[in-house]
Amino acid sequence: MSLVLKSGFTFDYDNLYGEGKVTDADLAFYADDLKKAHEAMKVMREKGFIRAHLSKDGEPEKVLFSQTPYIADGHINSPASIARLKELGKHAQENTDVVISLGIGGSFLGNKVLFDVHCGELWNSLSNEQRENYPRIYFSGNNIDPRRTGDIINHLKDVAQIKKKNGAGPLRIMLLVISKSGGTLDTMSNFMGMYDAFMKADNVEVEVVAVTDPNEEKPTLLKKLAIDKGWKQFAVPDGVGGRFTVFTEVGLTLAACIGFDIESFLAGARGMDQACQNDDLWQNPAMLNAVLKFAASEKHGRDIEVMMPYGDYLKSVSEWYIQLLAESLGKQFNKEGKEVCYGRTPVVAVGTTDMHAQTQQHQEGKLNKVVQFIRIDKWADDLVIPNAFPEVKKLADIAGVTMGEALEVARQSNADALASNKRYSAVFGLPELTPYHLGELLYLLAMSIAYEGELADVDAFDQPGVEAYKRIMGPKLQALKG
């Protein structure tokens, strides 16, 4: 059983719904709640309102992520903002050797997805011509790790000296620093360390692009710095929590710097949003995905979701989803203030790698998991496995098929084995790994979380638990300085 969109995107739920799985009776039990959830999504789209949602300061706050796929005047993404992103991309092509993207949470995880899908692991090893003169990319600010931060600084200092010896001019570094407040410890400690080191380094030119809260009446720390120093500025928009910001300038600034097709990506998200406005459960991918996962958890105890894309460069999608699910739905209290301690637990996996690591647990461990596969139907530049050793029968037997075909056989075999032992799974199928289909996938996951928040009666758009450790950390850091 599959839901198939006009684009070719599929959601196959055959191993999640039916006899011995989530049943029609389960769905009927949640019929009223599902209808309310769908109405809540309509209100969110039209007015940016979600019942009982407040900002971390306890003030009413709009929820605007569903606006982001639509490029229009007055929207978060407007014709003017897209034009500025294109200008940034052209500037990076012509004036930048290296971009260091500094951010944590959604300011790192979403950007890493776009980089992995578009660039791949060996981007920085390619020639300027192969990269179409787009800069090399490094990520930092996603941990307070002195060794890795020092390694990047020292490596780029060495590169600058090699350029100097070759008479090639200074190493031009763009620090793309992403923080709504400018006070994010992880990001800003790395940023300050790198800014200071590179400003003092020989044969290095430093440029800063700040992505922060655009409010000019009450400017953030980073906003003030950007104004004082004359840095280029882009926006971390109000109404879009960090884990949803891959569709905003938070993610799209990095996308511009690598030549990623931003408009196609947003078009994919837009197409998915339009599909998710369908009142028919069986034609609405986000509503269907949400209720099947919710019912699997609440009625059948399957409260762990293993996100298992098949493809190395999709692992970061799984890592991005970890934050999306965990921060959105892991809530102690519901919207009425009653303690519920709700939340499904997300787990990162990747096929086929984790068939040799986690699958024993998936196959024979506790009956508490849904394995969510992601499949690419057609790989670009697929490789045929050659018959390199015809005298070795076992190796000859696997020759003659493409690696993409073998990967899908492995996934199907995993799914069939799980189903044979009462294990739940589902599949998102992308016709090809393109910006459009990636936009569809990420937006589907985001909208599914919004639906599930309504079904569980928790606020999917706050993260009060994150503030607890921050309140403790501040005084501890001050005591350390003292």
C-alpha positions as CSV (number, residue, x, y, z in Angstrom):
1,M,0.0,0.0,0.0
2,S,1.4,3.3,-1.1
3,L,0.5,7.0,-1.3
4,V,2.0,8.2,-4.6
5,L,2.3,11.9,-5.4
6,K,2.3,13.4,-8.9
7,S,6.0,14.1,-8.5
8,G,6.7,10.3,-8.1
9,F,7.4,10.7,-4.3
10,T,6.0,7.7,-2.5
11,F,5.0,6.7,1.1
12,D,4.8,2.9,1.3
13,Y,3.1,2.0,4.6
14,D,2.3,-1.7,3.8
15,N,4.4,-2.9,6.8
16,L,2.9,-0.4,9.2
17,Y,-0.8,-0.6,8.5
18,G,-3.1,-3.6,8.4
19,E,-3.8,-6.8,10.3
20,G,-1.3,-7.3,13.1
21,K,-0.2,-3.7,12.7
22,V,-1.9,-0.3,13.0
23,T,-5.5,-1.2,12.2
24,D,-8.6,0.5,10.9
25,A,-10.0,0.4,14.5
26,D,-6.9,2.3,15.7
27,L,-7.4,5.0,13.1
28,A,-11.1,5.2,13.9
29,F,-10.2,5.7,17.6
30,Y,-8.3,8.8,16.7
31,A,-10.7,10.0,14.0
32,D,-12.0,13.1,16.0
33,D,-8.5,14.0,17.1
34,L,-7.2,13.7,13.6
35,K,-9.9,16.0,12.2
36,K,-9.0,18.6,14.9
37,A,-5.4,18.3,14.0
38,H,-6.1,18.9,10.4
39,E,-8.2,21.9,11.2
40,A,-5.3,23.2,13.4
41,M,-3.0,22.9,10.4
42,K,-5.3,25.0,8.4
43,V,-5.4,27.7,11.1
44,M,-1.6,27.6,11.3
45,R,-1.2,28.2,7.6
46,E,-3.8,31.0,7.5
47,K,-3.0,32.8,10.7
48,G,0.3,31.4,12.1
49,F,-1.6,30.4,15.2
50,I,-1.1,27.2,17.2
51,R,-3.2,26.7,20.3
52,A,-1.3,27.2,23.6
53,H,2.0,27.9,21.9
54,L,4.2,30.5,23.6
55,S,7.7,31.7,23.1
56,K,10.4,30.8,25.6
57,D,9.7,34.1,27.3
58,G,6.1,33.2,27.8
59,E,4.7,35.5,25.1
60,P,2.4,34.6,22.3
61,E,4.4,33.6,19.2
62,K,3.4,32.8,15.6
63,V,4.3,29.6,13.9
64,L,5.3,30.4,10.4
65,F,7.3,27.5,9.0
66,S,4.5,26.5,6.7
67,Q,4.9,29.9,4.9
68,T,8.5,29.3,4.0
69,P,8.0,27.3,0.8
70,Y,6.0,30.2,-0.7
71,I,8.2,32.9,-2.3
72,A,6.1,36.1,-2.1
73,D,6.4,39.7,-1.0
74,G,6.0,40.0,2.7
75,H,6.9,36.4,3.3
76,I,9.9,35.0,5.0
77,N,11.2,34.0,1.6
78,S,10.5,36.8,-0.9
79,P,11.7,37.6,-4.4
80,A,14.0,40.2,-2.8
81,S,15.5,37.7,-0.3
82,I,16.0,35.1,-3.0
83,A,17.8,37.7,-5.1
84,R,20.1,38.6,-2.1
85,L,20.9,34.9,-1.6
86,K,21.9,34.6,-5.3
87,E,24.1,37.7,-4.8
88,L,25.7,36.0,-1.9
89,G,26.3,32.9,-4.0
90,K,27.9,34.9,-6.8
91,H,30.0,36.8,-4.3
92,A,31.2,33.5,-2.7
93,Q,32.1,32.2,-6.2
94,E,34.1,35.2,-7.1
95,N,35.6,36.3,-3.8
96,T,35.9,33.4,-1.4
97,D,38.2,30.4,-1.1
98,V,36.7,28.9,2.1
99,V,33.4,29.2,4.0
100,I,33.3,28.1,7.6
101,S,29.6,27.6,8.6
102,L,29.3,28.1,12.3
103,G,26.0,27.0,14.0
104,I,24.5,24.4,16.2
105,G,21.2,22.6,16.3
106,G,19.1,23.5,13.3
107,S,21.7,26.0,12.3
108,F,24.1,23.1,11.7
109,L,22.0,20.0,11.0
110,G,19.9,21.4,8.2
111,N,22.9,23.0,6.5
112,K,24.8,19.7,6.7
113,V,21.9,17.9,4.9
114,L,22.1,20.4,2.0
115,F,25.9,20.1,1.9
116,D,26.0,16.3,1.9
117,V,23.3,15.9,-0.7
118,H,24.8,18.5,-3.1
119,C,28.5,18.3,-2.4
120,G,29.3,14.9,-1.0
121,E,32.3,13.9,1.1
122,L,35.1,14.9,-1.2
123,W,34.0,18.4,-2.1
124,N,37.0,20.1,-0.6
125,S,39.3,17.8,-2.5
126,L,37.9,18.9,-5.9
127,S,39.6,21.5,-8.1
128,N,38.1,25.0,-8.4
129,E,36.9,24.1,-11.9
130,Q,35.1,21.0,-10.6
131,R,33.5,23.0,-7.8
132,E,32.5,25.7,-10.4
133,N,34.6,28.0,-8.3
134,Y,32.4,27.7,-5.3
135,P,34.4,27.7,-2.0
136,R,35.5,24.8,0.1
137,I,33.3,24.3,3.1
138,Y,34.0,23.5,6.8
139,F,31.5,23.2,9.7
140,S,32.2,24.4,13.2
141,G,30.3,25.8,16.1
142,N,28.3,22.6,16.6
143,N,30.4,21.6,19.6
144,I,32.9,23.2,22.0
145,D,35.7,20.9,20.9
146,P,39.2,22.5,21.3
147,R,41.0,19.9,19.2
148,R,38.8,20.1,16.1
149,T,38.6,23.9,16.3
150,G,42.3,24.1,16.5
151,D,42.8,21.6,13.7
152,I,40.7,23.8,11.3
153,I,42.5,27.0,12.3
154,N,45.9,25.4,11.9
155,H,45.0,23.7,8.7
156,L,43.8,26.9,7.1
157,K,46.8,28.8,8.3
158,D,49.0,26.2,6.6
159,V,46.9,26.6,3.4
160,A,47.4,30.4,3.6
161,Q,51.2,29.9,3.8
162,I,51.2,27.5,0.8
163,K,49.3,30.2,-1.2
164,K,51.8,32.8,-0.1
165,K,54.8,30.7,-1.2
166,N,53.1,30.1,-4.6
167,G,52.4,33.8,-5.0
168,A,48.7,33.1,-5.2
169,G,47.4,35.8,-3.0
170,P,45.7,35.7,0.5
171,L,43.4,32.9,1.6
172,R,39.9,34.5,1.6
173,I,37.8,33.1,4.4
174,M,34.1,33.8,5.0
175,L,32.9,33.1,8.5
176,L,29.2,32.4,8.1
177,V,28.0,32.7,11.8
178,I,24.5,31.6,12.6
179,S,22.9,32.5,15.9
180,K,19.6,34.1,16.6
181,S,20.9,35.8,19.8
182,G,24.6,35.9,19.2
183,G,25.0,34.4,22.7
184,T,25.0,30.7,21.7
185,L,28.0,29.4,23.7
186,D,29.0,26.6,21.3
187,T,28.8,28.7,18.2
188,M,30.1,32.0,19.5
189,S,33.1,30.4,21.3
190,N,34.2,28.8,18.0
191,F,33.5,32.0,16.1
192,M,35.5,34.2,18.4
193,G,38.4,31.8,18.4
194,M,38.5,31.6,14.6
195,Y,37.8,35.3,14.1
196,D,40.7,36.2,16.4
197,A,43.1,33.6,14.9
198,F,42.4,34.5,11.3
199,M,42.5,38.2,11.8
200,K,46.0,37.8,13.2
201,A,47.1,35.2,10.7
202,D,49.5,36.0,7.9
203,N,48.1,36.0,4.3
204,V,44.5,35.6,5.4
205,E,41.6,37.9,4.6
206,V,38.5,37.5,6.8
207,E,34.9,38.3,5.9
208,V,32.0,37.7,8.2
209,V,28.4,37.1,7.3
210,A,26.0,37.2,10.2
211,V,22.7,35.3,10.2
212,T,20.8,36.5,13.3
213,D,17.5,38.0,14.6
214,P,16.8,40.9,12.2
215,N,15.1,43.0,14.9
216,E,16.6,46.5,14.8
217,E,14.7,48.0,17.7
218,K,16.1,45.5,20.1
219,P,19.2,44.2,18.3
220,T,20.8,41.0,19.5
221,L,24.5,40.8,20.4
222,L,25.3,39.5,17.0
223,K,23.1,42.1,15.3
224,K,25.0,44.8,17.2
225,L,28.3,43.4,16.1
226,A,27.2,43.1,12.5
227,I,26.1,46.7,12.5
228,D,29.2,48.0,14.2
229,K,31.6,46.0,12.0
230,G,29.7,46.4,8.7
231,W,29.2,42.7,8.1
232,K,26.6,41.3,5.7
233,Q,23.4,40.2,7.4
234,F,20.8,37.6,6.9
235,A,17.8,36.6,9.0
236,V,17.0,34.0,11.6
237,P,13.2,34.7,11.2
238,D,10.7,35.0,14.1
239,G,8.1,32.2,14.1
240,V,10.4,29.5,12.7
241,G,12.1,27.3,15.4
242,G,15.7,26.3,14.7
243,R,14.8,22.7,13.7
244,F,12.5,24.1,10.9
245,T,14.9,26.7,9.6
246,V,16.5,24.7,6.8
247,F,13.8,26.4,4.6
248,T,14.9,29.9,5.6
249,E,18.1,32.0,5.2
250,V,19.6,29.9,8.1
251,G,20.0,27.0,5.7
252,L,19.8,28.9,2.4
253,T,22.8,31.1,3.0
254,L,25.0,28.0,3.0
255,A,23.0,26.6,0.1
256,A,23.8,29.8,-1.9
257,C,27.6,29.4,-1.2
258,I,27.7,25.9,-2.7
259,G,25.4,26.5,-5.8
260,F,22.5,24.5,-4.4
261,D,19.2,25.0,-6.4
262,I,17.3,27.0,-3.7
263,E,14.2,27.6,-5.8
264,S,13.8,24.0,-6.8
265,F,14.3,23.0,-3.1
266,L,11.5,25.3,-2.0
267,A,9.3,24.2,-4.9
268,G,9.6,20.7,-3.6
269,A,8.6,21.8,-0.1
270,R,5.7,23.8,-1.7
271,G,4.5,20.8,-3.7
272,M,4.5,18.7,-0.5
273,D,2.7,21.4,1.5
274,Q,-0.1,21.4,-1.2
275,A,-0.4,17.6,-1.0
276,C,-0.6,17.9,2.8
277,Q,-3.6,20.3,2.6
278,N,-5.8,17.4,1.3
279,D,-8.7,16.5,3.6
280,D,-8.5,12.9,2.6
281,L,-6.2,11.0,5.1
282,W,-5.1,8.6,2.5
283,Q,-4.0,11.4,0.1
284,N,-2.3,13.6,2.8
285,P,1.3,12.3,3.4
286,A,2.0,14.2,6.6
287,M,-1.4,13.4,8.2
288,L,-1.1,9.7,7.3
289,N,2.5,9.4,8.4
290,A,1.7,11.2,11.7
291,V,-1.3,9.1,12.7
292,L,0.3,5.8,11.8
293,K,3.4,6.6,13.9
294,F,1.3,8.0,16.7
295,A,-1.1,5.0,16.8
296,A,1.9,2.6,16.5
297,S,3.3,4.2,19.6
298,E,0.2,4.6,21.7
299,K,-1.7,1.4,20.7
300,H,1.2,-0.9,20.1
301,G,4.1,0.3,22.2
302,R,6.3,1.1,19.1
303,D,7.6,4.4,20.5
304,I,11.1,4.3,19.0
305,E,11.6,5.5,15.4
306,V,14.7,4.3,13.6
307,M,15.3,6.7,10.7
308,M,17.2,4.5,8.2
309,P,18.0,6.1,4.8
310,Y,19.8,3.9,2.3
311,G,22.7,6.0,1.1
312,D,25.7,7.4,2.9
313,Y,25.0,11.1,2.0
314,L,21.5,10.8,3.5
315,K,22.7,10.0,7.0
316,S,22.6,13.7,7.8
317,V,18.9,13.6,7.0
318,S,18.5,11.1,9.8
319,E,20.6,13.3,12.2
320,W,18.5,16.3,11.3
321,Y,15.3,14.3,12.0
322,I,16.6,13.4,15.4
323,Q,16.4,17.0,16.5
324,L,13.1,17.6,14.8
325,L,11.4,14.7,16.5
326,A,13.1,14.9,19.9
327,E,12.8,18.6,20.5
328,S,9.3,18.9,19.1
329,L,7.6,16.0,20.8
330,G,9.6,15.2,23.9
331,K,7.4,17.1,26.3
332,Q,6.7,16.7,30.0
333,F,3.4,18.5,30.0
334,N,0.6,18.7,27.5
335,K,-1.2,21.9,26.4
336,E,-3.5,21.9,29.5
337,G,-0.5,21.7,31.8
338,K,-1.0,18.0,32.7
339,E,2.1,15.9,33.1
340,V,2.2,13.4,30.2
341,C,5.9,12.8,29.6
342,Y,5.2,12.2,25.9
343,G,7.7,11.5,23.2
344,R,8.9,8.9,20.7
345,T,12.6,8.3,20.7
346,P,14.4,8.8,17.4
347,V,17.5,6.7,16.4
348,V,20.0,7.4,13.6
349,A,20.8,4.5,11.2
350,V,21.9,4.2,7.6
351,G,21.6,1.3,5.2
352,T,23.4,-0.9,4.5
353,T,25.9,0.0,7.2
354,D,23.6,-0.6,10.1
355,M,22.3,-3.8,8.8
356,H,25.6,-5.0,10.1
357,A,25.3,-3.1,13.4
358,Q,21.7,-2.4,14.5
359,T,19.5,-4.8,12.6
360,Q,20.0,-7.7,15.1
361,Q,18.2,-5.4,17.7
362,H,15.6,-4.3,15.1
363,Q,14.9,-7.9,14.1
364,E,14.9,-9.7,17.5
365,G,14.9,-7.0,20.2
366,K,12.0,-5.5,22.0
367,L,8.8,-4.9,20.0
368,N,9.1,-1.1,20.4
369,K,10.4,0.2,17.1
370,V,9.2,1.5,13.8
371,V,12.0,1.4,11.1
372,Q,11.5,4.3,8.7
373,F,13.4,3.6,5.4
374,I,14.3,6.2,2.8
375,R,14.9,4.9,-0.7
376,I,16.3,6.5,-3.8
377,D,14.7,5.0,-6.9
378,K,17.2,6.1,-9.5
379,W,20.8,7.0,-8.6
380,A,22.7,9.4,-10.8
381,D,25.9,7.8,-12.2
382,D,25.0,4.4,-10.8
383,L,27.9,1.9,-10.9
384,V,27.7,-1.7,-12.3
385,I,29.4,-4.2,-10.0
386,P,32.1,-5.8,-12.3
387,N,32.9,-9.4,-12.6
388,A,36.5,-8.8,-11.5
389,F,37.1,-12.3,-10.2
390,P,35.0,-14.7,-12.4
391,E,36.8,-17.7,-10.8
392,V,35.3,-16.9,-7.4
393,K,31.7,-18.0,-7.7
394,K,30.4,-16.1,-4.7
395,L,31.8,-12.9,-6.0
396,A,30.7,-13.6,-9.6
397,D,27.2,-14.1,-8.3
398,I,26.9,-10.5,-7.2
399,A,28.4,-9.0,-10.4
400,G,26.4,-7.6,-13.3
401,V,23.9,-5.5,-11.3
402,T,24.3,-1.9,-10.3
403,M,25.2,-0.8,-6.8
404,G,21.9,1.0,-6.7
405,E,20.0,-2.2,-7.5
406,A,22.0,-4.1,-4.9
407,L,21.3,-1.4,-2.3
408,E,17.5,-1.7,-2.9
409,V,17.6,-5.5,-2.8
410,A,19.3,-5.2,0.6
411,R,16.7,-2.7,1.8
412,Q,13.8,-4.9,0.6
413,S,15.3,-7.9,2.3
414,N,15.6,-6.0,5.5
415,A,12.0,-4.9,5.3
416,D,10.7,-8.4,4.5
417,A,12.7,-9.9,7.3
418,L,11.4,-7.4,9.8
419,A,7.8,-7.9,8.6
420,S,8.2,-11.7,9.0
421,N,8.8,-11.2,12.7
422,K,6.0,-8.7,13.6
423,R,8.3,-5.7,13.2
424,Y,6.9,-2.4,11.8
425,S,8.5,-0.4,9.0
426,A,7.6,2.1,6.3
427,V,9.4,3.6,3.2
428,F,9.7,7.1,1.8
429,G,10.7,6.8,-1.9
430,L,12.4,9.6,-3.8
431,P,12.4,9.2,-7.6
432,E,15.9,10.8,-7.6
433,L,18.1,12.6,-5.2
434,T,17.5,16.2,-6.3
435,P,16.8,19.5,-4.5
436,Y,13.1,19.2,-5.4
437,H,12.6,15.7,-3.9
438,L,14.8,16.6,-0.9
439,G,12.5,19.6,-0.3
440,E,9.5,17.3,-0.4
441,L,11.0,14.9,2.1
442,L,12.2,17.4,4.7
443,Y,8.9,19.3,4.5
444,L,6.9,16.1,4.9
445,L,8.8,15.3,8.0
446,A,8.4,18.8,9.5
447,M,4.6,18.8,8.8
448,S,4.2,15.3,10.2
449,I,5.7,16.5,13.4
450,A,3.2,19.4,13.5
451,Y,0.3,16.9,13.1
452,E,1.6,14.6,15.8
453,G,1.9,17.5,18.2
454,E,-1.8,18.1,17.9
455,L,-2.6,14.4,18.2
456,A,-0.5,14.1,21.4
457,D,-1.8,17.5,22.6
458,V,1.7,18.8,23.2
459,D,3.4,22.0,21.9
460,A,5.6,20.8,19.0
461,F,7.1,24.3,18.6
462,D,8.7,25.0,21.9
463,Q,11.6,23.4,23.8
464,P,11.4,24.3,27.5
465,G,13.6,21.4,28.4
466,V,16.6,22.9,26.6
467,E,16.4,26.0,28.8
468,A,17.0,23.9,32.0
469,Y,20.7,23.2,31.4
470,K,21.3,26.7,30.0
471,R,20.1,28.2,33.3
472,I,22.6,26.0,35.1
473,M,25.5,26.4,32.7
474,G,25.7,30.2,32.9
475,P,26.5,30.5,36.6
476,K,28.9,27.6,36.3
477,L,30.9,29.3,33.5
478,Q,31.0,32.5,35.6
479,A,32.3,30.6,38.6
480,L,34.9,28.9,36.4
481,K,36.2,32.4,35.3
482,G,36.3,33.5,38.9
